[in-house]
Amino acid sequence: MNDVLTGAIAMGSMVVALFFLRFWRNTGDRFFLYFSLSFLIEGLHRIYSTLHDNGGEDSPTHYVIRVLAYGLILWAIFEKNLPREKKSG
């Protein structure tokens, strides 16, 4: 049952990544690209941990991957709120 729920979470992450990828293609805003990459990393991590780990969620590798994924979200928000340069002329 745990594998089924993890698979559903991975599928949901991949679907959300595709939605953000579509928004990025329509707008060209890197904010959506970073969010898409974050959810893609999270989905792939769930798939990998289900197939290759035997419940060892306390490994530092899991935390590093999650910090990378959540760091991309934080960076996207930070970059979006930076002041923009005004074009002269």
N, C-alpha and C positions, 0 to 999 in steps of 0.2 A: 504494500500500500504506500509506503514511503517513496518508492521509486516512481509510482504513478503520480504522486503529488509533485515530486521534483521535476518530472517530465512536463507537467502542466505549467509549472512556474517557468521552466526553460522555454516552453512554447510561447507563453505570454511575453516573456522578455524579448524573444525574437520578433514577435508581431509588433510590439511597441517600437523596437529598433527599426523595423521597416516603415512604420508610420513616420517616425522622425526623419528617416532618410528621404521619404517622399517630400516632407515639408522643406528639408534642406535643398532638394532639387528645385522646388518651386520658388523659394525665396533667395537661395544662395547665402543664407545666414549661417555662420559657423556654429552658432548656438545649437541649432538642431543637429548638426553633424556630430558635435561632442556628445550630445545626449544619445544619439543613435549608436555611436561607438561604445558608450558606457553600457547601454542595455545589451548590445551584442556581446561584449566581454562577459557580462553577468550571465547571459543565457548559455554561452559556450562553457563557462566555468561550471554551471549547474550540470550540464551534460557530462563534462569530463569527470566531475567529482562523483557522479552517479555510476559511471561506467568503470572507473579505475580506482576508486577509493572504497575502503570497507568501513565507512563511518568515521574516518579520521578527520573530523572537522577542526581539530585543534592544531593542525599543522600550520606553521607560519606562512606557507605558500598560499593557503586559502585567504589569509588576512591580507597579504600583499596584493593579490588579485582584486580583492574587494576594495582596498584602499585606492588602487589604480582606477577602478570603475567609478567610485564615488568622488575621487579627486577630479576626474574629468567633468563631472556634473558641477562641482564647486568652481572649477576653472571656467566653465562656460558661463556661470552666473557672474563671476568676478569680471570676466572679459566683457560681458554685455553691459555691465555698469560702469566701465571705464569711460572717462570723458572723451568725446570724439574731437578730432582735429577739425577746425573750420577751414574750408578752402577759401583763399583770398582771390578776389577777382570777379 
